[in-house]
Amino acid sequence: MPHQGEILQEAIKSSGISITRIVEELGITRPTIYRKFKDETLDYAFVKRIGGIIGHDFSGEFTSLQQGVLPFVSQPVTVTNNTPVTLRSNVLHSPDVDAAKQLMVLQTKYIALLEAYNELLMKVYGPK
């Protein structure tokens, strides 16, 4: 059974929309999206944003149970200059998860944190 990254990759491939267009609209790099394709679990807000770009509804592929165990829940927040940012908070995981899975979750969180930082920098300083 394919994992969430593979599902995302297949949907993008089927849409016919280029990876270049998707990464430009998301404000991320090509290596970042290719790393996402290798992830077993993805931030559903990220998946939903891609779905909006390619015109695909992922609710059929990602069940509500899968969405509930994704590593992040996005919440819109406004900072002092009225610029919306995305605040990500942890979703509780069961304590019986093995160490390798926990490491993957931490890696996913770290990458998402870097992407959020990049998104903030893009909003503050704009593209080059």
C-alpha positions as CSV (number, residue, x, y, z in Angstrom):
1,M,0.0,0.0,0.0
2,P,1.5,3.4,-1.0
3,H,2.3,5.9,1.8
4,Q,1.1,9.5,1.8
5,G,4.1,10.9,-0.1
6,E,3.6,8.4,-2.9
7,I,-0.1,9.2,-3.1
8,L,0.8,12.9,-3.4
9,Q,3.4,12.3,-6.0
10,E,1.0,10.1,-8.1
11,A,-1.8,12.8,-7.9
12,I,0.7,15.5,-9.1
13,K,1.9,13.3,-11.9
14,S,-1.7,12.5,-13.0
15,S,-2.6,16.2,-12.9
16,G,-0.1,17.1,-15.6
17,I,0.9,20.3,-13.6
18,S,4.6,20.8,-13.4
19,I,6.6,20.4,-10.2
20,T,8.1,23.8,-11.0
21,R,4.7,25.5,-10.9
22,I,3.7,23.8,-7.7
23,V,6.9,24.7,-5.8
24,E,6.7,28.3,-7.0
25,E,3.1,28.6,-5.8
26,L,4.0,27.0,-2.4
27,G,7.2,29.0,-2.0
28,I,9.4,25.9,-1.4
29,T,12.3,24.3,-3.3
30,R,12.2,21.3,-5.6
31,P,14.3,19.2,-3.2
32,T,11.7,19.9,-0.4
33,I,8.8,18.5,-2.5
34,Y,10.9,15.5,-3.5
35,R,11.6,14.8,0.2
36,K,7.8,15.1,0.8
37,F,7.3,12.3,-1.7
38,K,9.4,10.0,0.4
39,D,7.5,10.8,3.7
40,E,5.0,8.2,5.0
41,T,2.9,10.9,6.7
42,L,2.4,14.5,5.6
43,D,1.0,17.7,7.0
44,Y,-2.6,17.6,5.8
45,A,-2.7,21.4,5.3
46,F,0.3,21.0,2.9
47,V,-1.5,18.2,1.1
48,K,-4.7,20.4,0.9
49,R,-2.7,23.3,-0.5
50,I,-1.3,21.1,-3.3
51,G,-4.8,19.7,-3.9
52,G,-5.9,23.3,-4.5
53,I,-3.1,23.9,-7.0
54,I,-3.7,20.7,-9.0
55,G,-7.5,20.6,-8.5
56,H,-7.5,17.3,-6.6
57,D,-9.5,16.4,-3.5
58,F,-7.3,14.1,-1.3
59,S,-10.1,13.3,1.2
60,G,-10.6,10.0,-0.5
61,E,-7.0,9.0,-0.3
62,F,-6.3,10.3,3.2
63,T,-8.9,9.0,5.6
64,S,-9.9,10.9,8.7
65,L,-7.9,8.4,10.8
66,Q,-4.8,9.2,8.8
67,Q,-5.4,12.9,9.0
68,G,-5.7,12.6,12.8
69,V,-2.2,11.1,13.2
70,L,-0.4,13.5,11.0
71,P,2.5,15.3,12.7
72,F,1.1,18.8,12.5
73,V,-2.1,20.7,12.9
74,S,-2.1,24.1,11.2
75,Q,-3.7,27.1,12.9
76,P,-3.8,30.6,11.3
77,V,-2.3,33.3,13.4
78,T,-1.8,37.1,12.8
79,V,1.4,38.8,13.8
80,T,1.7,42.5,14.7
81,N,2.0,43.8,11.1
82,N,-1.3,41.9,10.1
83,T,0.6,39.3,8.1
84,P,-1.0,35.9,8.4
85,V,1.4,33.1,9.4
86,T,0.9,29.4,10.0
87,L,1.5,28.1,13.5
88,R,2.1,24.4,13.7
89,S,1.5,22.5,16.9
90,N,2.2,18.9,17.8
91,V,-0.5,16.3,17.7
92,L,-0.3,13.7,20.5
93,H,1.2,10.4,19.5
94,S,0.8,7.1,21.3
95,P,3.7,6.2,23.6
96,D,4.0,2.7,22.0
97,V,5.5,4.1,18.8
98,D,8.9,2.6,18.1
99,A,12.1,4.7,18.1
100,A,12.5,4.7,14.3
101,K,8.9,6.1,13.8
102,Q,9.6,8.8,16.5
103,L,12.8,9.8,14.7
104,M,10.8,10.1,11.4
105,V,8.2,12.2,13.1
106,L,11.0,14.5,14.5
107,Q,12.6,14.8,11.1
108,T,9.2,15.7,9.6
109,K,8.7,18.3,12.3
110,Y,12.1,19.7,11.7
111,I,11.6,20.0,7.9
112,A,8.2,21.6,8.5
113,L,9.8,24.1,10.9
114,L,12.4,25.0,8.3
115,E,9.7,25.5,5.7
116,A,7.7,27.7,8.1
117,Y,10.8,29.8,8.7
118,N,11.4,30.0,5.0
119,E,7.8,31.1,4.5
120,L,8.2,33.7,7.1
121,L,11.4,35.0,5.5
122,M,9.6,35.2,2.1
123,K,6.8,37.2,3.7
124,V,9.2,39.6,5.4
125,Y,11.9,40.0,2.8
126,G,10.1,38.9,-0.4
127,P,11.6,36.9,-3.2
128,K,15.0,37.8,-4.6
